[in-house]
Amino acid sequence: MNIARLAGVKPAVKRRYDATGRQAGAAATRHSILVAAREVFLERGYVAATMPAIAERSGVALDTVYASAGAKPVLFRELIETAISGQDEAVPAELREYVKLIQAEPEAAQKLEIYAAAVTAIQTRLAPLVALVRDAAATDQQLARLWQEIADRRAANMRLLAANIASTGRLQVEIEEAADVIWATNSPEFFLLMVRDRGWEPERFQAWLAATWKRLLLVQQ
């Protein structure tokens, strides 16, 4: 016999825990930390940037910075990955929108145009950070490994891109040569030379990059 029902007492209803608000708050905190960290690293350089300074800039406790983003090398790596992805989380190359567009595009010239646009957008975010890696890598083994990892990963991805372009029948050089040409000209160093040091607008860099790749790599129609 249900005593509670006889007494006119309604049984307690369990409420389902809704973590949406908590997750949104954590995401907002993480975003603030990443924005603050980028500013502090670019202002002070990798060595002089401190975790307390990042915490102060982001308006959260130091423990929160460590809990949300990790120690300084981990946080800096996260900045690199999110700059490449264009989001607050790292996205694998094969899942990035521009990669999907390149793979779906049947024409070689259009593939290169899509990638030139993606490179320009990525390097606007990434190149200033990579310059810090290069400068600090001489004295920091972790950054030296990160620097080499970035270069190696770009090289592997460029071979995949070159092979994808070769599948159209328009590539006029060997896949390895095409991959090396794209790797060199899409580099953060090259972007900084042209945009920061020579004063090119990003739009000019993007147009030049696409035109140069098409001229050097594709059979002309």
Beta strands, then each sheet from edge to edge (+ up, - down):
end
